[in-house]
Amino acid sequence: MHKIAVMGDRDSVSGFACLGLETFFINDKATGERKLKELSNNGYAIIFITEALASELSNEIEKYKDGITPAIILIPGVSGNTGEGMSSVLRSVERAVGSQLLD
Amino acid sequence: MAILNVNPTRMELTNLKRKLLTARKGHKLLKDKRDELMRQFLDLVKENRELRAKVERGIRDANMHMSLACSTMSEESVAVALMLPSQSMSVEISEKNIMSVKVPEYNPVFRTTQEGSIYSYGFAFTSGDLDYAVKSLYDIMPDMLRLAEVEKTCQLLSAEIEKTRRRVNALEHVMIPDYVDTIKYITMKLDENERSTTARLMKIKDMMLENAHSYK
């Protein structure tokens, strides 16, 4: 049985607590890095993370791309959609194909 | 034209011919693997993009209601309302195999199955917008799980495709041409040796005949 975590600023993630996901309020890069490491070592299957926070932790997130757990998924935060989530999908296409074939 | 560093002997030639055969077979197999992976990957990416758009839209709606709720209620009361969730959700992971790439599949497990259990607060002191926000998050949750599954699969597949693509290219553009060139080089070298042996024998025969019978 694996847990699901949501990381991000308080306003963006507090709603997810009602659904039974575990929420972690993170406001700065250092705590984010530490928490991400801790969560992935503790068997969390999915970590939803706000785009704003993810853009600061991109190096850390990159490390977990090739393992089967955790799946780190970007979600838009309360401050709006930065398009980072969609462009990460396009980046994986670019990695596979070698060039950008979707717009 | 690059030639491998080998001795031009008959034994090396047989070895290389065998290696070339294996390389060609491997190249064909890897190419098929790459094509199939690519086909599956492109389907998944399409699904991934659709799901992502849907999830992002859903979360935006939820956030909108959440902002409204936060503006009509005090910050503390929102925090209190959401403090003790009555629902708890986890997933079971099963592994699926796509062309020998292990990808996860998530099955959600809820503590309670009652739909009302997502509201962890009394309705008396909270704004209706909070209910909307929670409800829209709840509605989008299955899609979010599916998104996590598909997006992770895409990431794993793209890593595997990259690897396979490199292997195919290395075989196609480096190893196979090298083998072909080296085989050609050894064959030519062996033929040349044979010709020089024949020439030498003819020359010796001439010399011996000359010695024995003073032939010219």
Interface residues (C-beta under 8 A of the other chain):
Chain A: M1 H2 K3 I4 D11 S12 S14 G15 F16 A17 C18 L19 G20 L21 A45 I46 F48 K65 D66 I68 T69 A71 I73 I75 P76 G77 V78 N81 G85 M86 V89 S92 V93 R95 A96 V97 G98 L102
Chain B: M38 F41 V45 N48 R49 R52 A53 V55 E56 I59 R60 A62 N63 M66 S67 C70 V78 A79 L82 M83 P85 Q87 S88 M89 S90 V91 E92 I93 E95 K102 V103 P104 Y106 V109 F110 R111 I118 Y119 S120 A133 V134 L137 Y138 M141 M144 L145 L147 A148 E149 E151 K152 C154 Q155 L156 L157 S158 A159 I161 E162 R165
